[in-house]
């Protein structure tokens, strides 16, 4: 059964968003991420403890603006695209079945 990580978008007093990750199996295990790269790394590190079998539940606090939510969403999409591009760039050295091209 997958472990659930709560990811909550929050806003600090100066209007900068951040993401708080809470491991639902350990109430006191909370990580704070100031950008998407840090978020991805912490999710990966935390998920490794559970063999990568995780689910992420997203939420946003009431004081978070729609613009902040959209910024997080856009950065997540850009991060995922960058990851896909990196994964595909290595595939040109291999055939579709995974064997190396000579």
Steps between C-alpha positions, in 0.01 A plus 500: 500500500636841401601754761334840463700821513298817555643784290359836602575822315542780750582870483740683729435858627683657205288309246752233399358151461658187643392137526473308824519120472363288783547125525157381616651199677721722719322810628823677594675443164456824305723635226491853358589563135566842351503391136395212276847347467529481878146359519576226246819402681330483840206297364749259345702474822194456720346251256816290497426403860182332370646347185353779288144381568348842576207720411495878527192687621505868401338791681547874537440722799227763471748790483672357190401689186394337175809657340723320751324170434541552126869581547553174689305312233703656217830427675391139557416464131837652399680266741320195361577609142868542590503151652333353192747677270794365701358148491438516126842644418659176621266290285673609179798285600277193526254313286135477606570164662771658719801354321777750418535639150839440340 
